[in-house]
Structure formats: structure tokens, C-alpha cells
Amino acid sequence: MSKHSAGRRESNTAPATHEWSIDDFPVPPEEGKTRFHDLGLRDELMHGIADLGFRYCSPIQGQVLPFTLRGHDAIGKAQTGTGKTAAFLITIFNDLLNNPVDNERFLGEPRAVVIAPTRELVMQIAADAEELGRHTGLNTVTLIGGMDYQKQLNQVNRRIVDLVVATPGRLIDFMTRRDLFLDHVEVLVLDEADRMLDMGFIPQVKRIVRATPQKEYRQTLLFSATFTPDIINLAAQWTRDPVKVEIEPESVATDSVDQKIYLASSEERFRILLNLLRGPDADSVIVFANRRDQVRRLHERLRKAGVRAGILSGEISQDKRTKTLERFKSGDLTVLVATDVAGRGIHVEGVSHVVNYNLPEDPEDYVHRIGRTGRAGATGVSISFASEDDAFLLPDLEALLGEPLSCTHPPQELLA
């Protein structure tokens, strides 16, 4: 990416009087916390970490980085919002900087590959890579379906590629057309492996893994929100003596989110939602529904009621989804209506409310949904609608969260 190449020339354009050093980023040691300073990271990488203001590792970073930075494989059970993306990007960048390639390198031969199930998640990982890697001179390329192949090929062929972040289908396209070769991959990351399994991507992922060096000759990191028998089996095939890290979801999901469950019939839900959106506190709201047709209908009804709402679902083109997300981030749209798959990639600071128009059938999706609010130290509110049709889903949710969820009738002002 062009910003990366600009980052590589940073030292030439900086004032001669002061070149960045680790002394410009003092972080005091703190009991029970790991500083990024304590990990022996390269200065180019520490410069990016300092720019982002990361001082201490999150729990998953503190547990996994001491192993992955030494080249060990890892499998991590963690939700989004835990800092896992920075954990694997720091591992990749530090390794590539510490082990420069002496031999001649060719176009289309990345040294590291990250695979993730959705286009939004891939774009978020690539944006994080751009920020973290700004001063490293390493080149990241994003490959996603639904976007112009030729433009992405131009990115691949513009200069030597260090890191590719991709959805499985588009990566296979590039491999099939022999525009990308994975036989020099040193680090392979499989993110949200459980979601890739649910979406039927595992045959494609297996093909990608087979195209990389054998597991003895690469480092493999696998992250999943759940450790089902299928995931454990795949991890055993793809990793070698991995360190296993589990970050339990309740610490992510519930501490910073005020969870409310309102008993509401199907007829009452829209009126409650509209009154909630018209309230003074609803600055930035994401509404989740289970199916695309429900999302589409809800979006139309909100627009007709004069609400500035956008829609995110798999049937919307990638360009439109990106624009919608930008408008939501900027405050031009106050409401996003989304499906679970589209919603996994939404990382927006300052979301005040998450509304579950219907309860998700998979408890893990509930944790992902409400994790869109209460991020980065802020607090948020989640409101879920339940009725006799879906109240049977609540016990599984409570089991996952490790706490009871009390259902109440909505306050009278929301029913008016």
C-alpha cells in the first residue's frame, strides 16, 4: 500500500534534529501487566505501537506473544475486541523484520498470510496492519471478493509483497491464476476459524494450507471464538506443538455492557425500537436481525420513519458496505441494521447501543453482537427483544455468559 511505502521513507522526511527512539515512549512498569517494552520488539514496530498509544498488553497479547515471538505455533480461543489482531500482526512484523531475506525475492510471493472469513474483517485487519506497520517498510496487500480483481492484481505486482490479508475464495482465485504463490510463506494466521467452518470455507482453507510449506517449516497461529471438536481436530492437523491460550468471553462481553432483555411481541418491537432511537442517548446504534430479509425490511421501515439508517448484509455490494460503514463512523448515519456475518467486521468506537431485534440462534453470536458496544474502555447498552417464540434460546446464552439474564417488560415510554 502506498502508505506503507511512505512509512518506509519516514526517517528521510523527519527533521534531522530528532529521530524517534524508544525513549520517546516511556511506560512505567505496572504490577501484573506486560508492557510492549518488555517483549524485545523491534524499534520500527515499537514506533507504530507508540503512535497507537498501546502501553500494556491485553490478556491474550500478554499470554501469547512471549511464545509466538519465539516462533512457536499458537491456538487462541478469543472473541473480537480482545486484541488478538494486534497479537498476530506484532508476531508477523517482528519476525519479518528480524529475519530479512538475503536471496532475491519475486513478485507475488508473500512471507506471511492472514485468512479471515468476511470482507469486513479482512479490511479491518489490513487497516490495523497499516497502522502498526507504518514505520516498518513492510508491504501489506488486501485480497477480497466483490472488488475489482485487476486492481488487486496491480497491488500485488506493484512491489514485493510481505503480508497478504485475504478471504479464502479470493486467495484461491489468485493461486489458481498463478498470480500468487504461497510456497515461501513463513507465518500463516487463520482468524475466526469457527466462522470459516460455519460458512463452509474449510475445503478452501485446506487447499490454501496445502499450498504453504509443511507445518514444520512455517509458524501457524489459529484463532477461534469456540473450540469445538472440529476446530481442535483442524488445529491438530495444521499446527505443531502449539501453545494454547483461552480468553473467556464474559470478560470481553459483559463487564462494560449494560444488558437488558425486553419481553416484546413481534408487533411491539418496531415501536419500541423507534422510541429508543428517538431518545436522547441513542447516538450511534447497531441493530442486528437474524436473516437478510428481516434486515432489509427493518431498514426500509426505519428509512420511511425518517431514521438515518444504513444496511450491512451479504447481499449488498462491497463498495456500498464500505461507504455505509464510513458514513456510520462519521456520524452521517446514526443507525446500522446488520446481519451477523456482516456485523463481525464492524469495529467502530463510540457505539452507544446494540439492539438484538431477534435473539441469535447461536449464543456465540450474542457475545459478538454486544461486543460492538462497550469497546476500548467505554460503556454501552445492549437491548434484546425476546418473546415466547425465542425465549427458549436464553438458557444457552446464560450458560455461555456465566450469569443470569433477567427479562423485563419494556418501560412504558418505549411502548407509547
Rosetta blueprint (number, residue, H / E / L):
1 M L
2 S H
3 K H
4 H H
5 S H
6 A H
7 G H
8 R H
9 R L
10 E H
11 S H
12 N H
13 T H
14 A L
15 P L
16 A L
17 T L
18 H L
19 E L
20 W L
21 S L
22 I H
23 D H
24 D H
25 F L
26 P L
27 V L
28 P L
29 P L
30 E L
31 E L
32 G L
33 K L
34 T L
35 R E
36 F H
37 H H
38 D H
39 L H
40 G L
41 L L
42 R L
43 D H
44 E H
45 L H
46 M H
47 H H
48 G H
49 I H
50 A H
51 D H
52 L H
53 G L
54 F L
55 R L
56 Y E
57 C L
58 S L
59 P H
60 I H
61 Q H
62 G H
63 Q H
64 V H
65 L H
66 P H
67 F H
68 T H
69 L L
70 R L
71 G L
72 H L
73 D L
74 A E
75 I E
76 G E
77 K E
78 A L
79 Q L
80 T L
81 G L
82 T L
83 G L
84 K H
85 T H
86 A H
87 A H
88 F H
89 L H
90 I H
91 T H
92 I H
93 F H
94 N H
95 D H
96 L H
97 L H
98 N H
99 N L
100 P L
101 V L
102 D L
103 N L
104 E L
105 R L
106 F L
107 L L
108 G L
109 E L
110 P L
111 R L
112 A E
113 V E
114 V E
115 I E
116 A L
117 P L
118 T L
119 R H
120 E H
121 L H
122 V H
123 M H
124 Q H
125 I H
126 A H
127 A H
128 D H
129 A H
130 E H
131 E H
132 L H
133 G L
134 R L
135 H L
136 T L
137 G L
138 L L
139 N L
140 T E
141 V E
142 T E
143 L E
144 I L
145 G L
146 G L
147 M L
148 D L
149 Y H
150 Q H
151 K H
152 Q H
153 L H
154 N H
155 Q H
156 V H
157 N H
158 R H
159 R L
160 I L
161 V L
162 D L
163 L E
164 V E
165 V E
166 A E
167 T L
168 P H
169 G H
170 R H
171 L H
172 I H
173 D H
174 F H
175 M H
176 T H
177 R L
178 R L
179 D L
180 L L
181 F L
182 L L
183 D L
184 H L
185 V L
186 E L
187 V E
188 L E
189 V E
190 L E
191 D L
192 E L
193 A H
194 D H
195 R H
196 M H
197 L H
198 D H
199 M L
200 G L
201 F L
202 I H
203 P H
204 Q H
205 V H
206 K H
207 R H
208 I H
209 V H
210 R H
211 A H
212 T L
213 P L
214 Q L
215 K H
216 E H
217 Y H
218 R L
219 Q E
220 T E
221 L E
222 L E
223 F E
224 S E
225 A L
226 T L
227 F L
228 T L
229 P H
230 D H
231 I H
232 I H
233 N H
234 L H
235 A H
236 A H
237 Q H
238 W H
239 T L
240 R L
241 D L
242 P L
243 V E
244 K E
245 V E
246 E E
247 I L
248 E L
249 P H
250 E H
251 S H
252 V H
253 A H
254 T L
255 D L
256 S L
257 V E
258 D E
259 Q E
260 K E
261 I E
262 Y E
263 L E
264 A L
265 S L
266 S H
267 E H
268 E H
269 R H
270 F H
271 R H
272 I H
273 L H
274 L H
275 N H
276 L H
277 L H
278 R L
279 G L
280 P L
281 D L
282 A L
283 D L
284 S L
285 V E
286 I E
287 V E
288 F E
289 A L
290 N L
291 R L
292 R H
293 D H
294 Q H
295 V H
296 R H
297 R H
298 L H
299 H H
300 E H
301 R H
302 L H
303 R H
304 K H
305 A L
306 G L
307 V L
308 R L
309 A E
310 G E
311 I E
312 L E
313 S L
314 G L
315 E L
316 I L
317 S L
318 Q H
319 D H
320 K H
321 R H
322 T H
323 K H
324 T H
325 L H
326 E H
327 R H
328 F H
329 K H
330 S H
331 G L
332 D L
333 L L
334 T L
335 V E
336 L E
337 V E
338 A E
339 T L
340 D H
341 V H
342 A H
343 G H
344 R L
345 G L
346 I L
347 H L
348 V L
349 E L
350 G L
351 V L
352 S L
353 H E
354 V E
355 V E
356 N E
357 Y L
358 N L
359 L L
360 P L
361 E L
362 D L
363 P H
364 E H
365 D H
366 Y H
367 V H
368 H H
369 R H
370 I H
371 G L
372 R L
373 T L
374 G L
375 R L
376 A L
377 G L
378 A L
379 T L
380 G E
381 V E
382 S E
383 I E
384 S E
385 F E
386 A E
387 S L
388 E L
389 D L
390 D L
391 A H
392 F H
393 L H
394 L H
395 P H
396 D H
397 L H
398 E H
399 A H
400 L H
401 L H
402 G L
403 E L
404 P L
405 L L
406 S L
407 C E
408 T E
409 H L
410 P L
411 P L
412 Q H
413 E H
414 L H
415 L H
416 A L
